Amino acid sequence: MDMAGYRPRTVVSGGPMELAVMWGGFPLLGAGVGWLLAATTGWLARLPWVPFGDLIEWLDRLPEPQATAGTIAVGVLGGLVIAGIGTVERLIVTVDPAQVRLRRSDQDRTVARADARVVFLTDGHLVLLDADGAELVREPTDLPASQLAAAFRTHGWGWADDDPHRSAYRLWVPDLPGLPAGADALLRARERAIERDRRDDARELRRELGLIGVVLRDESKRQYWRLTARAVASGPEQSTSAEREPDGR
């Protein structure tokens, strides 16, 4: 039997109201945008600077009421797509005295309180750090900071109002000294991924950097870094000995 089921817990999520707004509000908004587009195609078609001019002119030539019905239907469909994406990305945080569970439709993670030293919300992300200052969790969320803080504090977790290591971050520039071996190459690759808006690649490279003790903070397209306590203790060239030739040179 799962004894965790007997622990008091607090669930933080958007709740049923958030789902109602997404699945009701976005389709209605899309319908409104579709109706407005159908009502203004004649005017828009006369503006030379309007993007997708050929599409606007094609819509303007369609007979009524088919044109209006079609644009409204497309708007509703677009709203449903956005609502579906919002539901997939919706984070549900369940906190109890022993662990926190982070759920989305495509993932389900649990972190023990014994492993986490501090929890905070920064730059739209919920972050859990261990005793060395390494990131255990970094999850994007729009959940209210007040609700998250109350949930974690109620169950005895170490909640901070901001990143306790914020002053330790340094702006990354190529070939900057002080980084572990291999970190500079990963940061260069991540810079390219950010410039090309390859978010999955950027997240994966962040995880790779975390494995060698480098924690990142993004500001616009600039990368700021700090080292975990373990990486500092190991020294910036912690991988040098593994890269030497067999004869020790």
N, C-alpha and C positions, 0 to 999 in steps of 0.2 A: 504494500500500500504506500502511496506517495504521501509522506508526512508533511510535505510542503503545503498540501491542501488545507492543513489546519492552522497555518500561520496567518496572522492578519496581514492584509496586503492593500495596496492602493494602486488603482489603475488610472493612468493619465492618457487620455485620447481625445479626439475631437468629439466623440460621442455620436449618438444618432442624429443630432442636429447637423453635424458636419456632413454626414452622408446625405441628409435631406437637402441641404443647400447645394451639394455637388450634383446630385442626380436630378434635382428639380430646378435649381437656379441656372446651371450652365446650359441645359437644353433651352430654357426660356430665353436666356441671353442670346444664345445662338439663333433662335427664331427671330428675335428682335433685330439682330444684325442682318439676317437674311431679308427680312421685310424692308429694312432701311436701304439695303443695297438695291433691291428691286425697285423701290420708289425713286431712287436717285440715279439710275443708270443713264437716263437721257441727259441729265446735267453733267454727270461724270464723263460721258462719252465726248463731250465738247471741250474737255480740259486736256490740252496736249501733254501735260506733265504727269498725268495720272498713270501709275504703273498698271500693267496688264491691260493696256488699252484695247487690244484685240478681243480679249475676253469680255470686257465691259460692252464693247460694241455688239458682240454676239448676243449677250444677254438683252441688250436694248432692242434687238430685232425679234426676240421671241414674242409670241402672242400671249395675251393675258386671258385668263388668270394663270396659265401654266407657268409663266416666268416667275411670278410671285410665289406660287406654291412650291416651285422647284428650289428657289433660293432659300425659302423658309425651311424646307426639308433638309437641305444641305447644312444650314445653320444648326438645326436640331441635332443632326448626326455629328457635327463637329463638337457640339456641347457634350454629347454622350461620350465621345472619345476622350475629351478632356476630363470628364467625371471618372471614366474608367482608369485613366492614368493617375488621377488624384487618389483613387481608392487603392491602387497598387502601391503607391508611394506613401500611404498613410502609416505613420508609426504609432504603435500602441506600447506604452511603457508600463510594466507591472512591477512594483517595488514591494519587497517585504524585508524583514530584518536579516535574512540570510542571502538573498540574491535579487538580481534585477533581470527581468525578461524583456527583450526588445523584439517586437514582432512587426513584420510587414507581410504582405501576401506571399512574397517570394523568399522570405527568410525568417528564421526564428533563432535568436541567440540568447544565451543565459550567461551572466557573469556573477560569480560569487562575491559577496561583500568582503570576504577575507582577502581577495585578490586586488581589490580596488582601494586606493588611498584617498582619492578625491574625485568629485563629480562636479561638472560645471557646464554652462551653456555659453558658447562663444561663436560668433560669426554664423549663427543659424545652425550650429551643430551641437549635439549632446556628446560630451567627451568624458570618458572614464580613464583615469591614470592609475598606474600601479605605484608601488613604493619607490621605484627608480625614476618615476616621471615618464615612463613609456606609455603610449596610448594603448589601452585595451579595447576601446570602442570609440569610434567617431561616426555618428549618425546624423545626417541632415534631418531637421525637423522644424516645424513652425508651431510646436506646442508652446503654450505660455510658460515663461520662465518661472513665474510665481507658483504655478501648479506643480511644476517639476521640483522646484526647491522645497515646497511643502511636503511632497511625497517622500523625497529622499531624507529630509530632516526628521520627519515623523518616525521613520524606521531606523534612525541612528546612523545614517550614512554621512560621510564627510562632504557636505555641499559647499562649494565656493561660488561667490557671486561673479567671479571672472577667473580667467586662466592665471593660476598662481605663478606660472613661469613666464608670463608675458614679457617681463623685462629682460629675460635671458636670450630672446631671439635675436639673431643677427641677419642682416640682409645678405642673401647669397649672391656672389659674383663668381664667375669662372676662376678656377685655380686658387680659390681662397684657402689659406692654410687653416689647419685645425680640424678638418673633417676626416672621418675614417677613410681608409683606402677603399676606393670604388664608389664613394658617395658622390664625388664630383661628376662622374660619368652618368650616374643615375639622375642627378639634378639637371644635367644638360638635356637628357632624354625627356625628362618631365617638363622642362621649359618648352621644348618643341611640341609636346602633347598638349600643353595648355594653349600655346599659340594657335594650334590647329583645332582646338575645341574637342579633343579626344579625351573625354572625361573618364571613360573606363581605363584607358592607359594611364592617365594621371593618378587615378586611385590605386591602381596596381603598383605603380612606381613609388607612391607614398608608402604602401605596405612593405615594399622591398627595402626602402630606406629605414623604416621602423625596425626591421630585422637587424640592422647594423647600428642601431642606437641613435638615429637621426629623426627628430620630430619636426614637422613642418607646420607653418602657418602661412596661408596665402593672403595677399593683399593686392587686389586687382590681379595683375598677371605677374606680380613679383613674389618670389619665394623667400620666406624667412625661416631660419633653422636654429635649432638648439640640440644639444646632446643629452641623452639620458645619463643618470648618475653612473650606471654601469659602463657606458661608453667613455665617460670622462675618466673613470678609474682605469680603464684599459689603455687609454692613451689614443691620440688621433691616428696613429699608424698601427692599429690593432691587427690588421691583416697582412702587414709587411712580411712577417716571418713565413707565412704560408706561401708567399709569392716568390721567395728566394729560390735560387737553384739548389739542387740536391747537395752540392758541395759546400753550401753555406755562403756563397758569394752574394 
